[in-house]
Amino acid sequence: AKALPEDNLQERKLKMGLLSIAKDEARHANYLHEVLKRESPKVEEILDFWQARHAKALWAMANHINF
């Protein structure tokens, strides 16, 4: 969303709408993270595992793209 130009009114409205949605989703994710931390002491370990797995998958995908 941040890459969208602001000189066109429609594009500016789209940009502002997308940024608003992203901000709202970040609040939801933070809330869920706090709930998970209260419910499970292993949540940080689980999140670290999945974040590392995601990063490895992105690197693997990027290495197979021919520019």
C-alpha positions in Angstrom: 0.0 0.0 0.0 2.8 2.4 0.8 4.1 2.1 -2.8 0.9 3.5 -4.2 1.1 7.1 -5.4 -0.9 9.8 -3.7 -1.4 12.2 -6.6 -4.5 10.4 -7.9 -7.6 10.7 -5.7 -8.7 7.1 -6.3 -5.3 5.6 -5.7 -4.9 7.7 -2.5 -8.2 6.4 -1.2 -7.2 2.8 -2.0 -3.9 3.4 -0.3 -5.5 4.8 2.9 -8.0 2.0 2.9 -5.3 -0.7 2.7 -3.2 1.0 5.4 -6.3 1.1 7.6 -7.0 -2.6 7.1 -3.3 -3.4 7.8 -3.4 -1.4 11.0 -6.6 -3.2 12.1 -5.1 -6.6 11.3 -1.9 -5.8 13.2 -4.1 -5.1 16.3 -5.9 -8.4 15.9 -2.6 -10.2 15.6 -1.2 -8.5 18.7 -4.3 -9.4 20.6 -4.1 -13.1 19.6 -0.4 -13.2 20.4 -1.1 -11.9 23.9 -3.9 -14.5 24.4 -1.6 -17.3 23.2 1.1 -16.2 25.5 -1.3 -16.4 28.5 -2.6 -19.8 27.5 0.7 -21.5 26.5 4.2 -20.9 27.8 5.6 -22.5 24.6 4.0 -20.0 22.2 7.2 -18.1 21.6 9.0 -21.3 20.7 6.2 -22.3 18.3 6.1 -18.9 16.7 9.9 -18.9 16.2 9.7 -22.3 14.5 7.0 -21.2 12.1 8.7 -17.9 11.3 12.0 -19.7 10.6 10.1 -22.2 8.4 8.4 -19.3 6.5 11.7 -17.5 6.0 13.3 -20.7 4.7 10.4 -21.2 2.3 10.7 -17.7 1.0 14.5 -18.0 0.4 13.9 -21.4 -1.4 11.3 -19.8 -3.6 13.5 -16.7 -4.3 16.5 -19.0 -5.3 14.4 -20.7 -8.0 13.3 -17.4 -9.7 15.2 -16.6 -12.8 15.6 -12.9 -13.4 
